[in-house]
Amino acid sequence: MAVSRIFTTNKRPDCLMKTAYLDACCAVLEKKLEYASDVYLINLVRIQKLAQAISMTLSSDPPHLQALQLPVTMVIQSFQQQLDAYKSSLSPCMRAKRKHVSIPTQTCL
């Protein structure tokens, strides 16, 4: 939640998500899984990175999108595929639809 709040209020989303560093942190968390909430945190970071990529790509002035000259529909389809891959990578207990967010008390693999 804090990541999302900073991302949306900071107005400089490019300075928040250092991909290599976040990937390294998530890898350490995933390897150790010391707390039940580690899986939850890893998934929050992954979806936030995807949300940032979508936001940056579809921003009002996306120079990299113009340089590629890709149709917007292709870009959106690509993001849809990434979202589908993210969803399918979730464990069943993380995929369960909930009306509220609760941090798991047991490791959800």
C-alpha positions in Angstrom: 0.0 0.0 0.0 2.8 2.5 0.9 4.5 1.7 -2.5 1.2 2.5 -4.3 0.7 5.7 -2.3 4.2 7.0 -2.9 3.9 6.0 -6.6 0.7 7.9 -7.1 1.4 10.9 -5.0 5.1 11.4 -5.8 4.3 12.3 -9.4 7.7 10.9 -10.4 7.0 7.2 -10.7 10.2 6.5 -12.6 12.3 7.2 -9.5 10.5 4.7 -7.3 10.8 1.3 -8.9 14.4 0.4 -9.4 13.8 -2.9 -11.1 17.1 -4.7 -10.5 17.1 -3.8 -6.8 13.5 -4.8 -6.3 14.0 -8.1 -8.1 17.0 -8.8 -5.9 15.0 -8.0 -2.8 12.1 -10.2 -3.9 14.5 -13.0 -4.7 15.9 -12.9 -1.2 12.4 -12.8 0.3 11.3 -15.6 -1.9 14.3 -17.8 -1.0 14.0 -17.3 2.8 10.3 -16.9 3.3 10.8 -16.1 7.0 7.3 -14.6 7.5 3.9 -15.5 6.2 3.5 -12.0 4.8 6.6 -12.4 2.6 4.7 -14.0 -0.3 2.1 -11.3 0.0 4.7 -8.5 -0.2 6.5 -10.1 -3.2 3.2 -10.2 -5.0 2.4 -6.6 -4.1 5.8 -5.5 -5.5 5.3 -7.5 -8.7 1.8 -6.1 -9.4 3.0 -2.5 -8.5 5.9 -2.9 -11.0 3.4 -3.9 -13.7 1.1 -1.0 -12.8 4.0 1.4 -13.0 5.0 0.0 -16.5 1.4 0.4 -17.7 1.2 3.9 -16.3 4.5 5.0 -17.7 3.7 3.5 -21.1 0.2 5.0 -21.4 1.1 8.4 -19.9 0.2 11.6 -21.7 3.7 11.8 -23.4 5.1 8.4 -23.9 8.2 9.0 -26.1 9.3 5.3 -26.1 5.8 4.2 -27.4 6.0 6.7 -30.2 9.6 5.6 -31.0 8.4 2.0 -31.4 5.4 3.1 -33.4 3.3 0.2 -32.0 -0.5 0.4 -32.2 -2.0 1.0 -28.8 -4.0 -2.2 -29.1 -0.8 -4.2 -29.4 0.6 -2.5 -26.3 -2.6 -3.1 -24.4 -2.7 -6.8 -25.5 0.9 -7.2 -24.2 -0.1 -5.7 -20.8 -3.1 -8.0 -20.7 -0.9 -11.0 -21.3 1.4 -9.8 -18.5 -1.5 -9.5 -16.2 -2.8 -12.9 -17.1 0.7 -14.4 -16.5 0.8 -12.6 -13.1 -2.6 -14.0 -12.1 -1.6 -17.5 -13.2 1.6 -17.3 -11.2 -0.3 -16.7 -8.0 -0.9 -19.6 -5.6 -4.6 -20.6 -5.1 -4.8 -19.0 -1.7 -3.3 -15.7 -3.1 -5.7 -16.0 -6.1 -8.8 -16.4 -3.9 -11.1 -13.4 -4.3 -11.6 -11.5 -1.0 -13.8 -8.6 -0.1 -11.0 -7.2 2.1 -7.2 -7.5 2.2 -5.7 -9.4 5.0 -2.1 -10.4 5.5 -1.9 -14.2 5.6 -0.9 -15.7 9.0 0.5 -18.8 7.3 2.8 -19.0 4.4 0.8 -19.1 1.2 2.8 -20.9 -1.4 
